Amino acid sequence: MKKQKFEITGMTCSACSAHVEKAVNQLPGIKTAAVSLMTNSMSAEYDEGQLSEQDIIAAVEKAGYGAALPGKKETGGASKASTGMEEELAGMKRRFFGSLVFLLPLFYLSMGHMMGAPIPGFLSGQENAVAFGLTQLLLTLPIMYLDDKYYKVGFKTLWHRAPNMDSLIAVGSAAAVIYGVFAIYQMGYGLGHGDWALVEQYHMDLYFESAGMILTLITLGKFLETRSKGKTSQAITRLMDLAPKTATVLRDGAEVEIPVEQVKVGDRVVVRPGQSIPVDGVILEGESAVDESALTGESLPVDKGPGDLVAAATLNKSGFFTFEASRVGEDTTLAQMIRLVEEAASSKAPIAKLADRVAGVFVPVVMAIAAITALVWFFASGQDVTRALTAGVAVLVISCPCALGLATPVAIMVGTGKGAENGILIKSAQALETLHSIDTVVLDKTGTLTQGKPVVTDIVPGEDIDQEGLLLLAACLEGPSEHPLAAAIVEQARERKLDTAPVSGFQAIHGRGVRATLGGRIFLGGNRAMMEESGIDLGNFPQKAEELSDQGKTALYFADEHRVLGLVAVADTPKPTSASAVSAFRQLGLEVVMLTGDNQRTAQAIGKELGVSQVLAQVLPQDKERQVALLQEQGKKVAMVGDGINDAPALARADVGMAIGAGTDVAIESADIVLMKSDLLDAAAAVELSRATIRNIKENLFWAFFYNSLGIPLAAGLLVPLTGHQLNPMFAAAAMSLSSVCVVSNALRLRFFESKFRPASPSQEPAACNGACPVEAPAGEPSQSKPQGGTEGMEKKIGIEGMMCAHCVAHVEKALTALGGVTSAKADLEGKCATVTLAAPVSDEELKEAVTQAGYEVVSIQ
């Protein structure tokens, strides 16, 4: 069996992709054929002994579409795809505005007289009826020419017995124009034979404006729909850009810089600090800390030494080393990730829109009804061609697909616009449509649920030193180090405005820690192994370190030559709203799964803190994608939320991929939805918005079909036995227009959408975390402050030291509002203060005691 990808052209809706799949799957030797409307591609698995690539291409072409083998993968290919989409959008925009230029005078001419608007003398009156009709025809023809794609595609698919939305548009507008031309001939006959009754009958029975409106409004809808499509090809370009373009290899004992494409298996490659690793291999000499976050999502660099594996696109943070290339070119880990993104994107099933699903039945049924209606009237009226044609065209015009075509894109436009207002960038209509049906949300840990960088969380001093002294000592020791954990300690000391002193004899011990001399004494900082190897008395600190490790924190020991002086714990802490977001997903009835490349202990600790019951740790990039695929195989609709390059395959594989706005460009480009505020609560809001939008679309489609279903019997002559009057096609066009107005008006209701998980005002939203919390607070715990309710009470301002993030803010507010007499409390992180409103007297001592008990220092009360 061979698996081959094909590029498909000519598809405009899900009916097209379904027809291509059907045509290819009927071929002998085909195992599976999956068509992606989003990427205009098809993946086919077939037996080479029974079938060739040309046979498959021929089958697609016979079905009325184009097919070709993809060109060579290169960075420029994605750029071409992007340029192609931009050109398509520009073309649609030109067509719309060009059509509008002719539609406005056409509508003025055809409808203006009804509102008393003046019409040029040479076009007014029955004596100028032919000129009146010909002028409208001349204004309609340019619109038909600009939008000829509907006729080319619509009639072509109709010929192949696979009608789609374009077929509806082509048949409806063509019928209106043909009837209009017929009416001009009738008026000409009447003027030539003095039959003024005939002229009067057809003078206002011209329906060129109906054809013009159909084409123009549908073009607008198509433009809005196309503009919402994501630029998926850019994700692959970004992935390719990760790998360095050159590599330094050893040739005959000398360093030579060559293009990365020329690196061969077995070459010795040299990597210096700060450089990206060009290919996969095994370290031969040297040691370093390698940042693998691009591939594994692990937030902390991994220590590497001789015998350890390194992968392309990872970053050498500190040491100098030489490695032997083991996998190059298309075999590297990065190349495999690129291939996964491509396959996942192309295998994503097209979203079947209700309007397209019924199009294959709706069009032939309407045409059959119109033909039967015309024949019945022809024979029932004594072979009156006029009455027969009037009835037949009325049926076609009243069943005009205008509202049917606008039902989805207008609601999508309003929904995506509302999402943008709330910081939710929805890049495709398909994503917004699919999101409403998901039942499982998969969350990446690092950078999505957590801050994505290590910060100091706990300072545990021994008996002979206080917190500030221990932090100062740690910052002095770690100052010269390049390790990210050292940077977190130094940053914490800087935030507390501690003045560090230079050290001498600094020594970084690989995989252990640091050693340096400060004030004539030797001090050590590192892990437990370093302390034990140096013969340091650990005291009771290992037990505390174990407790910190159980919480997902990394405990660093700091000691002098004899005993441990204390511990400093560092961790990648949860974001303030992560716990609230997990709770919101559950309220929406979604199953929550956390995937991460981190170790099991850290992952379980974070999962427990945030309320995530299903945690999968130490998951590699390809395994993340596989886990998503396994969930889908169980019949689940999966949304994936991530931020790293390593999440790109899983984001592409998921039914809906959502990327954190502060994440990598590759993750953002691979995703269908981007959370611009990097707030996970927006993911829950996106699900709400999707459900509201799809509900609105279904209402729109109901009304569109309701008008069509009610109008067709009326147009066919249902009212004739009761009133004696046949439905004028003008009223048919009016009913069609009314259905469009209802659809658009209903879609505009989405402008009032509000998420129930978002605070009523921006001032209540949690602030971004700027540092570490010295005292633990429940993750994502909301403020307990109460609204003032408009009552005026006494206010007191409390100066507070020690607040570091939104957790601290919530903790202070909770402590203050728990006091009797306090109606509200608002803590200001940047101002280092809290303002309380009192309904009854509360002493300064009580306020100070509440804040102190919460673990913070009161410096003033005003």
C-alpha positions in Angstrom: 0.0 0.0 0.0 1.2 3.5 -0.9 0.1 6.7 0.8 0.1 9.8 -1.5 -1.0 13.3 -1.1 -2.8 15.2 -3.9 -3.6 18.9 -4.4 -7.3 19.4 -5.3 -8.6 22.5 -7.1 -12.1 23.7 -7.8 -13.8 22.9 -4.5 -16.0 25.5 -3.0 -18.1 23.7 -0.3 -18.3 20.4 1.6 -20.6 19.0 -1.1 -17.6 19.3 -3.5 -15.1 17.5 -1.1 -17.7 14.8 -0.4 -18.1 14.2 -4.2 -14.3 14.0 -4.7 -14.0 11.5 -1.9 -16.9 9.4 -3.4 -15.4 9.5 -6.9 -11.9 8.3 -5.7 -13.2 5.7 -3.1 -15.1 3.9 -5.9 -11.8 3.1 -7.7 -10.5 -0.5 -7.4 -7.4 -0.7 -5.2 -8.3 2.3 -3.1 -8.1 1.7 0.7 -9.0 5.2 1.9 -9.3 8.6 0.5 -9.7 11.6 2.7 -10.3 15.1 1.3 -9.6 18.3 3.3 -11.5 21.3 2.1 -9.5 23.5 4.5 -6.2 22.6 2.8 -7.6 21.8 -0.6 -5.8 18.5 -0.5 -6.5 14.7 -0.5 -4.6 11.9 1.2 -5.1 8.6 -0.6 -3.9 5.1 0.4 -4.0 2.6 -2.5 -2.5 -0.5 -4.0 0.1 0.4 -6.6 -0.5 -2.9 -8.4 -4.0 -2.0 -9.2 -3.9 1.8 -9.4 -1.6 4.6 -10.4 -1.4 8.3 -9.5 -2.7 9.2 -12.9 -5.8 7.0 -12.5 -6.6 8.9 -9.3 -6.1 12.3 -10.9 -8.3 11.2 -13.9 -11.1 10.1 -11.5 -11.0 13.6 -9.8 -11.0 15.4 -13.1 -13.9 13.2 -14.3 -15.8 14.3 -11.2 -15.4 18.0 -12.4 -12.4 19.1 -10.3 -8.6 19.4 -10.7 -5.9 17.2 -9.1 -2.2 17.2 -9.1 0.8 15.9 -7.2 2.2 18.3 -4.7 5.4 20.2 -5.6 8.7 19.7 -3.7 8.4 20.8 -0.1 10.2 24.0 0.4 9.8 27.2 2.5 8.7 29.0 -0.6 5.8 26.6 -1.0 4.1 27.9 2.1 4.6 31.5 0.9 3.0 30.6 -2.4 0.0 29.2 -0.7 -0.3 32.4 1.4 0.1 34.5 -1.7 -2.6 32.5 -3.4 -5.0 33.0 -0.6 -4.3 36.8 -0.6 -4.8 36.9 -4.4 -8.1 35.0 -4.0 -9.3 37.5 -1.4 -8.3 40.4 -3.4 -10.1 39.0 -6.4 -13.3 38.5 -4.4 -13.0 42.0 -3.1 -12.7 43.4 -6.6 -15.6 41.4 -7.7 -17.8 42.5 -4.9 -17.1 46.2 -5.2 -17.3 46.0 -9.0 -20.7 44.3 -8.7 -21.8 46.9 -6.2 -21.0 49.7 -8.7 -23.6 48.2 -11.2 -26.0 46.9 -8.5 -26.8 50.3 -7.0 -28.0 52.0 -10.2 -29.8 48.8 -11.1 -31.7 48.9 -7.9 -32.4 52.6 -8.2 -33.8 52.1 -11.7 -35.9 49.0 -10.9 -37.1 50.0 -7.4 -36.8 53.8 -7.3 -40.1 54.6 -8.9 -41.9 52.7 -6.1 -40.5 55.3 -3.6 -41.2 58.3 -5.9 -37.6 58.7 -6.9 -37.2 60.5 -10.3 -36.2 58.4 -13.4 -34.7 59.8 -16.6 -37.4 60.7 -19.1 -36.1 58.4 -21.8 -36.6 55.4 -19.5 -40.0 56.4 -17.9 -43.4 55.5 -19.2 -44.7 52.5 -21.0 -43.6 53.9 -24.3 -40.0 53.5 -23.2 -40.5 50.1 -21.7 -38.0 48.3 -23.9 -35.3 50.9 -23.2 -36.1 50.5 -19.5 -35.6 46.8 -19.7 -32.5 46.9 -21.9 -30.8 49.3 -19.5 -31.4 47.0 -16.6 -30.1 44.1 -18.7 -27.0 46.1 -19.6 -26.4 46.8 -15.9 -26.9 43.2 -15.0 -24.5 41.7 -17.6 -21.3 43.2 -16.0 -22.3 41.7 -12.6 -22.8 38.3 -14.3 -19.4 38.7 -16.0 -17.6 39.6 -12.8 -19.2 36.7 -11.0 -19.0 34.1 -13.8 -17.3 31.6 -11.5 -20.7 30.7 -10.1 -21.9 29.7 -13.6 -18.8 27.9 -14.6 -18.6 25.8 -11.4 -22.4 25.6 -10.7 -23.4 24.3 -14.2 -20.3 22.1 -14.3 -21.2 20.3 -11.1 -24.8 20.2 -12.1 -23.7 18.5 -15.4 -21.8 15.9 -13.3 -24.9 15.4 -11.2 -23.3 16.8 -8.0 -25.0 20.2 -7.5 -23.5 22.5 -4.8 -24.1 26.0 -3.5 -22.8 27.4 -6.8 -25.5 25.5 -8.7 -28.2 27.1 -6.6 -26.8 30.5 -7.3 -26.3 29.9 -11.0 -29.8 28.4 -11.6 -31.6 31.1 -9.5 -29.9 34.1 -11.1 -29.9 32.7 -14.6 -33.7 32.0 -14.3 -34.3 35.6 -13.3 -32.2 37.0 -16.2 -33.8 34.6 -18.8 -37.3 35.7 -17.6 -36.2 39.3 -17.8 -35.0 38.9 -21.4 -38.3 37.1 -22.2 -40.2 40.1 -20.8 -38.2 42.5 -23.0 -39.2 40.6 -26.1 -42.9 40.6 -24.9 -42.8 44.3 -24.4 -41.2 44.8 -27.8 -44.0 42.7 -29.3 -46.6 44.8 -27.5 -45.2 48.1 -28.6 -44.9 46.9 -32.2 -48.5 45.7 -32.3 -50.0 48.4 -30.1 -50.9 45.9 -27.3 -50.4 48.3 -24.3 -52.0 45.7 -21.9 -49.1 43.3 -22.8 -46.6 46.1 -22.3 -48.1 47.0 -18.9 -48.1 43.4 -17.8 -44.4 43.0 -18.3 -43.2 46.6 -17.7 -42.7 45.9 -13.9 -42.1 42.2 -14.3 -38.3 42.5 -14.9 -36.2 40.6 -12.4 -32.7 41.7 -13.3 -32.2 43.2 -9.9 -32.9 39.8 -8.3 -30.1 38.3 -10.3 -27.8 41.2 -9.5 -28.6 41.0 -5.8 -28.1 37.2 -5.6 -24.6 37.4 -7.2 -23.4 40.4 -5.3 -24.5 39.3 -1.8 -23.3 35.8 -2.3 -19.9 37.1 -3.4 -19.8 39.2 -0.1 -20.7 36.1 1.9 -18.0 34.0 0.1 -15.4 36.8 0.7 -16.2 36.9 4.5 -16.0 33.1 4.6 -12.7 32.9 2.7 -11.1 35.7 4.8 -11.8 33.7 8.0 -9.7 30.7 6.8 -6.4 30.2 8.7 -3.1 30.4 7.0 -2.1 26.8 7.8 0.8 26.7 5.4 2.7 29.3 7.4 3.0 26.8 10.4 5.2 24.5 8.3 7.3 27.5 7.2 7.9 28.5 10.8 8.9 24.9 11.7 11.4 24.8 8.9 12.9 28.0 10.0 13.7 26.5 13.4 16.7 24.5 12.2 19.9 26.5 11.6 20.8 26.9 7.9 24.5 25.9 8.6 26.5 23.5 10.8 30.1 23.5 12.0 31.7 20.1 11.3 35.2 18.7 11.9 36.9 17.8 8.6 40.5 16.6 8.8 40.8 18.1 12.3 39.6 21.6 11.2 36.3 23.2 11.8 34.3 23.8 8.6 31.0 25.6 8.3 28.7 23.9 5.7 25.0 24.1 4.7 23.0 21.8 7.0 21.8 19.9 4.0 25.4 18.6 3.5 25.8 17.1 6.9 26.1 13.3 6.7 25.5 10.6 9.2 28.7 10.1 11.1 30.0 13.7 10.8 31.3 15.3 14.0 29.4 18.5 14.7 30.7 21.3 17.0 28.1 23.3 19.0 29.0 26.5 21.0 26.9 28.2 23.7 23.9 30.0 22.3 23.8 28.0 19.1 21.0 25.8 17.8 21.8 22.1 17.2 21.5 21.5 13.4 20.8 17.7 13.3 20.1 14.8 15.6 23.1 13.0 17.2 25.0 11.6 20.2 27.4 13.8 22.3 31.0 12.6 22.2 32.8 15.3 24.2 31.8 18.1 26.5 28.8 18.9 28.7 26.0 21.4 28.6 22.5 22.3 29.5 20.3 22.0 26.4 16.9 23.8 26.1 14.6 21.3 24.6 11.4 23.2 25.1 10.9 23.5 21.3 10.5 19.8 21.1 9.4 18.4 24.5 7.8 21.4 26.2 10.0 20.9 29.2 10.4 24.3 30.7 13.8 23.6 32.3 17.1 22.9 30.3 18.3 19.3 30.4 21.8 18.5 31.4 23.7 16.6 28.6 27.0 14.8 28.6 28.8 12.1 26.6 26.5 9.4 25.3 23.3 11.6 25.6 21.1 12.2 22.6 20.6 15.7 21.2 18.0 16.8 18.6 17.8 19.3 15.8 16.3 22.8 16.7 17.1 22.5 20.4 19.3 25.2 21.9 22.7 24.8 23.6 22.5 27.1 26.7 25.9 27.0 28.3 28.7 24.4 27.5 30.8 23.6 24.4 30.4 20.1 23.0 31.0 17.8 20.0 28.5 15.3 18.8 28.2 12.7 16.1 25.4 13.1 13.6 23.0 10.1 13.6 19.9 11.4 11.8 20.0 14.1 9.1 17.7 15.6 6.5 14.2 14.1 6.5 15.0 11.8 9.3 15.5 14.3 12.1 13.0 14.8 14.9 12.2 18.3 13.6 11.5 16.9 10.1 9.2 14.3 11.6 7.3 17.0 13.4 6.9 18.9 10.1 5.5 15.8 8.5 3.1 15.2 11.4 1.8 18.8 11.1 1.2 18.3 7.3 -0.5 14.9 7.8 -2.7 16.1 10.6 -3.8 19.2 8.8 -4.6 17.3 5.6 -6.5 14.5 7.5 -8.7 17.0 9.3 -12.3 16.1 8.1 -14.1 18.9 6.3 -17.0 20.5 8.3 -20.2 19.7 6.6 -22.5 22.7 6.5 -26.3 22.0 6.7 -26.9 24.2 3.6 -24.4 22.2 1.5 -25.7 18.9 2.8 -29.2 19.7 1.5 -28.0 21.4 -1.7 -27.8 18.1 -3.6 -31.5 17.5 -2.9 -32.8 21.1 -2.8 -31.6 22.1 -6.3 -33.0 19.2 -8.3 -36.2 19.2 -6.2 -36.8 22.9 -6.8 -36.0 22.6 -10.5 -38.4 19.7 -10.8 -41.1 21.6 -8.9 -40.6 24.6 -11.2 -40.8 22.4 -14.4 -43.9 20.6 -13.1 -45.5 23.9 -12.2 -44.8 25.4 -15.6 -46.2 22.3 -17.4 -49.3 22.2 -15.2 -50.0 25.9 -15.8 -49.3 25.5 -19.6 -52.0 22.9 -20.0 -54.4 24.2 -17.3 -54.4 27.7 -18.9 -55.0 26.6 -22.4 -51.3 26.6 -23.4 -50.7 30.1 -22.1 -46.8 30.3 -22.2 -46.8 33.5 -20.2 -48.6 32.2 -17.2 -46.6 29.0 -17.3 -43.3 30.8 -17.5 -44.4 33.3 -14.8 -45.2 30.4 -12.4 -42.0 28.5 -13.1 -39.8 31.5 -12.7 -41.6 32.5 -9.5 -40.9 29.1 -8.0 -37.2 29.5 -8.9 -36.9 33.1 -7.7 -38.7 32.5 -4.4 -36.4 29.6 -3.8 -33.5 31.8 -4.4 -30.5 30.6 -2.3 -29.6 34.1 -1.2 -30.7 33.6 2.4 -29.5 30.0 2.3 -26.0 31.2 1.3 -25.9 34.1 3.9 -27.2 32.0 6.9 -23.7 30.7 7.8 -21.2 33.4 6.7 -23.1 36.3 8.2 -23.4 34.6 11.6 -19.7 33.5 11.4 -18.7 37.1 10.6 -20.5 38.5 13.6 -19.3 35.6 15.8 -15.7 36.0 14.8 -15.9 39.7 15.2 -17.3 39.3 18.7 -14.5 36.9 19.5 -11.9 39.4 18.3 -13.5 42.0 20.7 -12.9 39.6 23.5 -9.3 38.7 22.5 -10.3 35.4 20.8 -8.9 35.3 17.3 -10.8 32.7 15.3 -9.0 31.9 12.1 -11.5 29.8 10.3 -15.3 29.3 10.1 -14.8 25.6 10.3 -13.1 25.9 13.7 -15.9 28.1 15.1 -18.4 25.5 13.8 -16.6 22.5 15.1 -15.9 23.9 18.6 -19.5 23.7 19.6 -19.5 19.9 19.4 -16.3 19.1 21.3 -16.6 17.0 24.4 -12.9 16.8 25.5 -10.3 19.5 26.0 -6.6 18.6 26.1 -4.4 21.1 27.9 -0.6 21.5 27.6 1.0 22.3 31.0 4.0 24.5 30.4 3.1 28.0 29.3 -0.6 27.1 29.0 -1.7 26.1 32.6 1.6 27.5 34.1 3.6 30.7 33.6 6.2 29.0 31.5 9.2 30.2 33.4 10.6 29.2 36.9 10.1 31.5 39.8 11.0 31.3 43.5 8.0 29.9 45.5 9.4 29.1 48.9 12.3 30.2 51.1 13.0 27.8 54.0 15.9 29.2 56.2 17.6 27.3 59.0 18.1 28.4 62.6 21.0 30.7 62.0 19.7 32.7 59.0 16.4 34.5 58.1 14.6 34.5 54.7 16.2 37.6 53.4 19.7 36.5 54.4 19.2 33.1 52.7 17.9 34.6 49.5 20.8 37.1 49.4 23.3 34.3 49.9 21.7 32.2 47.1 21.6 35.2 44.8 25.3 35.9 45.3 26.2 32.3 44.6 24.0 31.9 41.6 24.8 35.3 40.1 27.6 34.1 37.7 25.6 31.0 36.7 23.7 30.8 33.4 21.2 28.2 34.6 17.5 29.3 34.5 17.0 28.3 38.1 19.8 30.6 39.1 18.2 33.4 37.0 14.9 32.9 39.0 16.7 33.3 42.3 18.6 36.4 41.1 15.4 37.9 39.7 13.7 37.4 43.1 16.5 39.1 44.9 16.3 42.0 42.5 12.6 42.4 43.0 13.2 42.5 46.8 15.9 45.1 46.1 18.7 43.1 47.8 22.2 44.2 47.0 24.3 41.2 46.0 28.1 40.9 46.5 30.6 39.5 44.0 32.0 36.0 44.7 35.4 34.5 43.9 36.5 31.1 42.9 33.1 30.4 41.2 32.8 26.8 40.0 29.7 25.3 38.2 29.6 21.6 38.7 27.7 19.8 35.9 24.5 18.1 37.1 25.2 19.2 40.7 25.3 22.9 41.4 27.7 25.7 42.2 30.5 26.4 44.6 32.1 29.8 45.4 33.9 31.8 48.0 32.0 34.8 49.7 33.6 36.8 52.5 36.4 34.3 52.9 34.1 31.4 53.4 33.2 28.6 50.9 29.5 28.2 50.2 27.7 25.6 48.1 24.3 25.7 46.2 22.7 22.8 44.4 20.9 19.5 44.7 21.1 16.8 47.5 23.7 14.8 45.6 26.1 17.7 45.7 25.6 18.1 49.5 26.1 14.4 50.2 29.2 14.2 48.0 30.7 17.2 49.9 29.9 15.7 53.3 27.5 18.4 54.3 25.2 17.9 57.3 21.7 17.9 55.8 19.8 18.1 59.1 16.0 17.7 58.6 16.0 19.5 55.3 15.6 16.4 53.1 12.1 15.8 54.5 11.1 19.4 53.7 12.7 19.1 50.2 10.6 15.9 49.6 7.4 17.8 50.6 8.3 20.6 48.1 9.1 18.0 45.4 5.6 16.5 46.0 4.2 19.9 45.2 6.0 20.0 41.9 8.8 22.3 43.0 12.6 22.0 42.7 14.3 22.4 46.1 17.8 23.8 46.0 20.1 23.3 49.0 22.4 26.2 50.2 25.2 25.4 52.7 28.5 26.4 54.1 31.4 24.0 54.5 29.7 22.2 57.3 25.9 22.2 57.2 22.8 23.2 55.1 21.7 26.8 55.8 18.3 26.5 54.1 16.3 25.6 51.0 15.1 27.8 48.1 12.3 26.2 46.1 11.8 27.1 42.4 8.9 26.1 40.2 6.9 26.9 37.1 3.8 28.2 38.9 0.2 28.0 37.6 -1.4 31.1 36.0 -3.9 32.9 38.2 -6.9 31.9 36.1 -5.9 28.2 35.3 -8.0 26.6 38.1 -11.0 28.8 37.2 -10.6 27.7 33.5 -10.5 24.0 34.4 -13.7 24.5 36.5 -15.3 26.4 33.6 -14.6 23.5 31.2 -16.2 21.1 33.6 -19.3 23.4 33.9 -19.5 23.3 30.1 -19.6 19.5 30.3 -16.1 18.9 28.9 -13.6 16.3 29.9 -10.3 17.9 30.8 -6.9 16.1 30.0 -3.5 17.5 30.8 -0.6 16.5 28.5 3.0 17.5 29.3 6.6 16.6 28.6 7.4 17.3 32.3 8.2 14.5 34.8 5.4 12.6 36.5 5.8 14.2 40.0 5.6 17.8 38.7 2.7 17.0 36.4 0.7 15.3 39.1 1.3 18.2 41.6 0.1 20.8 39.1 -2.9 18.6 38.1 -4.0 18.2 41.7 -3.6 21.9 42.4 -5.7 22.8 39.4 -8.4 20.1 39.7 -7.3 18.1 36.6 -8.1 14.5 37.2 -6.5 13.0 34.0 -2.8 13.8 33.8 -0.4 12.3 31.2 3.3 13.2 31.9 6.6 12.6 30.0 4.7 12.8 26.7 6.9 13.4 23.6 5.7 15.6 20.7 4.7 12.7 18.5 3.0 11.1 21.5 1.0 14.2 22.2 -0.4 14.0 18.6 -1.0 10.2 19.1 -2.9 10.8 22.4 -5.2 13.3 20.6 -5.7 10.7 17.8 -6.5 8.0 20.3 -9.2 10.2 21.9 -10.6 10.8 18.5 -10.6 7.1 17.7 -12.8 6.7 20.8 -15.4 8.9 19.1 -14.5 12.0 21.0 -14.4 15.5 19.6 -11.1 17.0 20.9 -9.9 20.6 21.4 -6.2 21.0 22.1 -4.8 24.1 23.9 -1.1 24.7 23.7 1.6 27.3 23.3 4.9 25.5 22.3 6.4 24.4 19.0 6.1 20.9 20.4 2.3 21.3 20.5 2.0 22.0 16.8 1.3 18.4 15.6 -1.3 17.9 18.3 -2.9 21.3 17.6 -3.1 20.3 13.9 -4.5 16.8 14.7 -7.2 18.0 17.1 -10.6 18.9 15.8 -9.9 22.4 17.0 -6.5 23.7 18.0 -6.3 26.7 20.3 -3.0 28.5 20.9 -2.0 30.8 23.7 -1.2 34.2 22.2 2.1 34.5 24.2 3.2 31.2 22.7 5.5 30.5 19.8 4.6 31.6 16.2 4.5 28.0 15.1 1.8 27.0 17.7 -0.2 30.1 16.8 0.0 29.4 13.1 -0.9 25.7 13.6 -3.9 26.5 15.7 -7.4 27.3 14.5 -8.0 29.8 17.4 -5.6 32.1 19.2 -6.2 33.3 22.7 -4.6 36.8 22.4 -4.7 37.6 26.1 -3.0 34.3 26.9 -5.8 33.6 29.4 -7.1 30.0 29.5 -10.6 31.3 30.5 -10.9 32.7 27.0 -10.8 29.1 25.8 -14.0 28.4 27.7 -15.5 31.6 26.4 -14.6 30.5 22.9 -16.6 27.3 23.4 -19.6 29.4 24.6 -19.3 31.7 21.6 -19.2 28.7 19.3 -22.3 27.2 20.8 -24.1 30.6 20.5 -23.0 31.0 16.9 -24.1 27.6 15.8 -27.4 28.0 17.5 -27.8 31.3 15.6 -26.8 29.6 12.3 -29.4 26.9 12.8 -32.0 29.5 13.5 -30.9 31.3 10.3 -31.2 28.2 8.2 -34.6 27.4 9.7 -35.9 30.8 8.7 -34.3 30.5 5.2 -35.9 27.2 4.6 -39.1 28.3 6.2 -39.5 31.1 3.6 -38.5 28.9 0.8 -40.8 26.1 1.8 -43.7 28.5 2.4 -43.0 30.5 -0.8 -42.6 27.6 -3.3 -46.3 26.4 -2.9 -47.5 30.0 -3.1 -45.4 30.6 -6.2 -46.7 27.4 -7.7 -50.3 28.7 -7.6 -51.6 27.8 -4.1 -53.4 31.2 -3.9 -55.1 31.0 -7.3 -58.2 29.0 -6.1 -58.7 31.5 -3.2 -57.8 34.8 -4.8 -57.9 34.2 -8.5 -54.4 35.9 -8.7 -51.2 34.3 -9.6 -48.1 35.2 -7.4 -46.2 37.9 -9.2 -42.4 37.0 -9.3 -41.9 40.5 -7.9 -43.5 39.4 -4.6 -41.4 36.2 -4.9 -38.3 38.4 -5.0 -39.6 40.5 -2.1 -40.1 37.3 0.0 -36.5 36.3 -0.9 -35.2 39.7 0.2 -37.2 39.5 3.4 -35.7 36.2 4.3 -32.2 37.7 3.8 -33.2 40.6 6.1 -34.4 38.2 8.8 -31.2 36.2 8.6 -28.9 39.2 8.9 -31.0 40.7 11.7 -30.9 37.5 13.6 -27.1 37.2 13.2 -26.6 40.7 14.6 -28.0 39.5 17.9 -24.6 37.8 18.5 -23.2 41.3 19.1 -24.7 41.0 22.6 -22.9 37.8 23.5 -21.2 37.8 27.0 -19.3 34.9 28.6 -20.7 33.8 32.0 -17.1 32.9 33.1 -15.8 36.5 32.6 -16.1 39.2 35.3 -18.6 41.9 34.6 -15.9 44.6 34.5 -12.2 44.6 33.5 -11.3 45.9 36.9 -12.2 42.6 38.4 -9.9 40.6 36.2 -6.9 39.2 37.9 -3.6 40.9 37.3 -0.7 39.1 35.6 1.7 37.5 37.9 4.9 39.6 38.1 6.7 37.4 40.6 6.5 34.6 43.1 4.2 34.2 46.1 6.1 33.8 49.3 2.9 32.4 50.9 0.8 29.7 49.2 -2.7 30.6 48.1 -5.2 28.4 46.2 -4.4 28.6 42.5 -6.9 30.7 40.6 -8.9 31.5 43.7 -11.2 34.4 42.9 -11.4 37.6 45.0 -14.0 37.4 47.8 -14.5 41.2 47.8 -18.1 42.3 47.6 -19.5 45.2 45.6 -20.1 48.4 47.4 -23.7 48.5 46.1 -23.5 52.3 45.9 -23.4 52.9 49.7 -20.9 55.4 51.0 -18.8 54.2 53.9 -15.5 55.0 55.5 -12.4 54.0 53.5 -9.0 53.0 54.8 -5.8 52.6 52.7 -3.4 49.9 54.0 0.3 49.9 52.8 1.4 46.2 52.4 4.8 44.7 51.6 5.2 41.1 50.3 2.5 40.9 47.6 4.0 39.4 44.5 1.2 38.2 42.2 -2.5 37.8 41.7 -2.6 34.9 44.3 -1.3 37.3 46.9 -3.9 40.0 45.9 -6.7 37.4 46.3 -5.3 36.2 49.6 -5.2 39.7 51.1 -8.7 40.6 49.8 -10.0 37.4 51.3 -8.4 38.0 54.7 -9.8 41.6 54.9 -13.3 40.9 53.7 -13.6 38.1 56.3 -13.5 40.8 59.0 -16.9 42.0 60.3 -17.7 45.5 59.2 -15.7 45.4 56.0 -18.0 45.6 53.0 -15.3 45.4 50.3 -11.5 45.2 49.9 -9.5 45.9 46.8 -5.8 45.1 46.7 -3.5 46.9 44.3 -0.4 44.8 43.3 1.5 47.7 41.7 0.6 50.2 44.4 1.5 47.8 47.2 -1.7 48.7 49.1 -5.3 47.7 49.8 -8.3 49.9 50.1 -11.1 48.7 52.4 -14.6 50.1 52.7 -16.2 49.9 56.1 -19.9 49.6 57.1 -19.0 49.5 60.8 -16.0 50.6 62.8 -12.9 48.3 62.4 -9.7 49.2 64.3 -6.3 49.5 62.7 -5.1 46.7 64.9 -7.7 44.3 63.5 -6.9 45.2 59.9 -3.1 44.8 60.6 -3.7 41.5 62.3 -5.7 40.1 59.4 -3.0 41.0 56.8 -0.2 39.7 59.1 -2.0 36.4 59.6 -2.3 36.1 55.8 1.5 36.3 55.7 2.1 39.9 54.6 3.6 43.0 56.3 1.6 46.1 57.0 3.7 49.3 56.7 1.0 51.9 57.0 -2.7 52.5 57.5 -4.4 55.8 56.4 
